[in-house]
Amino acid sequence: MARVINSDCVMCGTCRDNCPVGAISEGADKFEINPNECIDCGVCESVCPTGAISENN
């Protein structure tokens, strides 16, 4: 199950730069995770400075 990025995202790009499969891209007002590419490794969540990334429940 892919992770999701909420509105706390400050568009710093840390998650995108650390995603091992390139599943994160820049959206209109926050970064977005492609659920078809995400391998749910959790790296993005662990490096996000604002805690904007979480598991998609």
N, CA, C and O atoms as a DFTB+ gen file, in Angstrom:
228 C
 N C O
     1  1       0.840      -1.174       0.000
     2  2       0.000       0.000       0.000
     3  2       0.890       1.245       0.000
     4  3       1.806       1.353       0.815
     5  1       0.633       2.152      -0.880
     6  2       1.444       3.354      -1.017
     7  2       1.267       4.308       0.153
     8  3       0.231       4.306       0.819
     9  1       2.259       5.099       0.389
    10  2       2.188       6.160       1.389
    11  2       1.511       7.372       0.745
    12  3       1.376       7.438      -0.477
    13  1       1.094       8.314       1.561
    14  2       0.452       9.533       1.063
    15  2       1.132      10.754       1.683
    16  3       1.709      10.684       2.768
    17  1       1.048      11.869       0.965
    18  2       1.615      13.129       1.429
    19  2       0.459      14.084       1.702
    20  3      -0.384      14.308       0.833
    21  1       0.419      14.648       2.912
    22  2      -0.678      15.553       3.268
    23  2      -0.292      17.014       3.048
    24  3       0.784      17.306       2.527
    25  1      -1.162      17.914       3.443
    26  2      -0.979      19.343       3.189
    27  2       0.139      19.979       4.018
    28  3       0.435      21.160       3.833
    29  1       0.765      19.227       4.924
    30  2       1.907      19.754       5.669
    31  2       3.163      19.823       4.807
    32  3       4.180      20.368       5.236
    33  1       3.098      19.276       3.596
    34  2       4.235      19.268       2.668
    35  2       4.659      20.701       2.343
    36  3       3.822      21.536       1.999
    37  1       5.965      20.985       2.452
    38  2       6.494      22.310       2.150
    39  2       7.270      22.319       0.824
    40  3       8.001      23.265       0.531
    41  1       7.103      21.265       0.035
    42  2       7.698      21.180      -1.305
    43  2       9.232      21.274      -1.288
    44  3       9.824      21.879      -2.182
    45  1       9.869      20.684      -0.287
    46  2      11.332      20.758      -0.199
    47  2      12.023      19.779      -1.141
    48  3      13.167      20.003      -1.536
    49  1      11.335      18.693      -1.504
    50  2      11.905      17.719      -2.431
    51  2      12.731      16.623      -1.792
    52  3      13.262      15.762      -2.494
    53  1      12.847      16.637      -0.489
    54  2      13.648      15.616       0.193
    55  2      13.102      14.218      -0.074
    56  3      13.869      13.283      -0.306
    57  1      11.788      14.074      -0.040
    58  2      11.177      12.760      -0.275
    59  2      11.478      12.266      -1.692
    60  3      11.860      11.112      -1.885
    61  1      11.306      13.135      -2.667
    62  2      11.568      12.781      -4.064
    63  2      13.024      12.371      -4.256
    64  3      13.317      11.377      -4.920
    65  1      13.927      13.143      -3.670
    66  2      15.351      12.888      -3.839
    67  2      15.800      11.589      -3.184
    68  3      16.833      11.034      -3.561
    69  1      15.042      11.097      -2.211
    70  2      15.429       9.880      -1.491
    71  2      14.626       8.643      -1.875
    72  3      14.929       7.548      -1.403
    73  1      13.609       8.793      -2.721
    74  2      12.793       7.647      -3.124
    75  2      13.606       6.721      -4.023
    76  3      14.068       7.145      -5.083
    77  1      13.789       5.465      -3.620
    78  2      14.634       4.555      -4.403
    79  2      14.033       4.119      -5.743
    80  3      14.750       3.599      -6.598
    81  1      12.738       4.323      -5.933
    82  2      12.108       3.894      -7.187
    83  2      11.533       5.055      -7.995
    84  3      10.882       4.826      -9.014
    85  1      11.761       6.295      -7.564
    86  2      11.288       7.458      -8.302
    87  2       9.779       7.592      -8.364
    88  3       9.237       8.049      -9.370
    89  1       9.095       7.197      -7.301
    90  2       7.633       7.213      -7.287
    91  2       7.039       8.554      -6.869
    92  3       5.817       8.699      -6.835
    93  1       7.880       9.535      -6.549
    94  2       7.389      10.820      -6.043
    95  2       7.669      11.918      -7.055
    96  3       8.776      12.035      -7.580
    97  1       6.651      12.713      -7.316
    98  2       6.794      13.822      -8.261
    99  2       6.145      15.084      -7.697
   100  3       5.342      15.023      -6.766
   101  1       6.505      16.218      -8.274
   102  2       5.982      17.499      -7.826
   103  2       4.568      17.711      -8.335
   104  3       4.312      17.632      -9.537
   105  1       3.662      17.978      -7.426
   106  2       2.280      18.279      -7.785
   107  2       2.051      19.782      -7.753
   108  3       3.007      20.551      -7.651
   109  1       0.809      20.206      -7.838
   110  2       0.478      21.631      -7.864
   111  2       0.813      22.342      -6.551
   112  3       1.381      23.434      -6.559
   113  1       0.457      21.715      -5.421
   114  2       0.694      22.371      -4.138
   115  2       1.424      21.496      -3.128
   116  3       1.678      21.926      -2.003
   117  1       1.762      20.272      -3.523
   118  2       2.537      19.367      -2.679
   119  2       3.080      18.251      -3.558
   120  3       2.629      18.063      -4.688
   121  1       4.047      17.516      -3.035
   122  2       4.558      16.371      -3.785
   123  2       3.527      15.248      -3.731
   124  3       2.716      15.183      -2.807
   125  1       3.564      14.374      -4.716
   126  2       2.600      13.278      -4.807
   127  2       3.329      11.961      -5.008
   128  3       4.372      11.901      -5.659
   129  1       2.761      10.905      -4.437
   130  2       3.337       9.566      -4.555
   131  2       2.475       8.755      -5.510
   132  3       1.264       8.637      -5.318
   133  1       3.100       8.198      -6.536
   134  2       2.390       7.352      -7.488
   135  2       2.189       5.980      -6.831
   136  3       3.162       5.262      -6.600
   137  1       0.942       5.608      -6.528
   138  2       0.698       4.339      -5.828
   139  2       1.065       3.107      -6.648
   140  3       1.269       2.029      -6.090
   141  1       1.150       3.258      -7.956
   142  2       1.524       2.128      -8.811
   143  2       3.024       1.891      -8.836
   144  3       3.476       0.818      -9.236
   145  1       3.801       2.885      -8.413
   146  2       5.256       2.763      -8.400
   147  2       5.821       2.599      -6.993
   148  3       6.909       2.051      -6.818
   149  1       5.090       3.072      -5.995
   150  2       5.547       3.027      -4.602
   151  2       5.708       1.582      -4.133
   152  3       4.826       0.750      -4.344
   153  1       6.852       1.291      -3.491
   154  2       7.089      -0.051      -2.957
   155  2       6.898      -0.086      -1.438
   156  3       7.201      -1.091      -0.795
   157  1       6.392       1.023      -0.863
   158  2       6.077       1.118       0.559
   159  2       7.281       0.810       1.448
   160  3       7.161       0.103       2.449
   161  1       8.432       1.344       1.075
   162  2       9.646       1.095       1.856
   163  2       9.750       2.012       3.076
   164  3      10.433       1.681       4.045
   165  1       9.067       3.175       3.027
   166  2       9.061       4.089       4.157
   167  2      10.201       5.089       4.208
   168  3      10.275       5.891       5.139
   169  1      11.092       5.057       3.223
   170  2      12.216       5.996       3.228
   171  2      11.709       7.432       3.197
   172  3      12.204       8.278       3.942
   173  1      10.738       7.712       2.350
   174  2      10.210       9.077       2.232
   175  2       9.677       9.582       3.567
   176  3       9.930      10.721       3.957
   177  1       8.946       8.736       4.250
   178  2       8.384       9.121       5.547
   179  2       9.487       9.422       6.551
   180  3       9.376      10.367       7.332
   181  1      10.540       8.632       6.533
   182  2      11.614       8.814       7.510
   183  2      12.453      10.062       7.259
   184  3      13.062      10.583       8.194
   185  1      12.500      10.555       6.028
   186  2      13.317      11.739       5.728
   187  2      12.515      13.034       5.655
   188  3      13.110      14.108       5.568
   189  1      11.195      12.971       5.686
   190  2      10.363      14.165       5.557
   191  2      10.535      15.059       6.794
   192  3      10.252      14.624       7.910
   193  1      10.997      16.307       6.605
   194  2      11.243      17.173       7.755
   195  2       9.981      17.698       8.437
   196  3      10.054      18.181       9.567
   197  1       8.830      17.613       7.778
   198  2       7.600      18.121       8.382
   199  2       6.633      17.025       8.811
   200  3       5.566      17.321       9.348
   201  1       6.990      15.765       8.583
   202  2       6.106      14.665       8.965
   203  2       4.856      14.593       8.115
   204  3       3.812      14.132       8.576
   205  1       4.955      15.052       6.859
   206  2       3.788      15.121       5.977
   207  2       3.440      13.801       5.298
   208  3       2.432      13.711       4.597
   209  1       4.267      12.777       5.501
   210  2       4.052      11.504       4.818
   211  2       3.655      10.435       5.816
   212  3       4.248      10.314       6.888
   213  1       2.637       9.655       5.447
   214  2       2.165       8.583       6.326
   215  2       1.634       7.425       5.494
   216  3       1.471       7.525       4.278
   217  1       1.372       6.328       6.183
   218  2       0.767       5.181       5.515
   219  2      -0.653       5.530       5.076
   220  3      -1.366       6.249       5.777
   221  1      -1.054       5.026       3.929
   222  2      -2.400       5.254       3.410
   223  2      -3.302       4.177       3.993
   224  3      -3.263       3.023       3.566
   225  1      -4.105       4.558       4.960
   226  2      -4.976       3.569       5.634
   227  2      -6.317       3.483       4.977
   228  3      -7.169       2.707       5.411
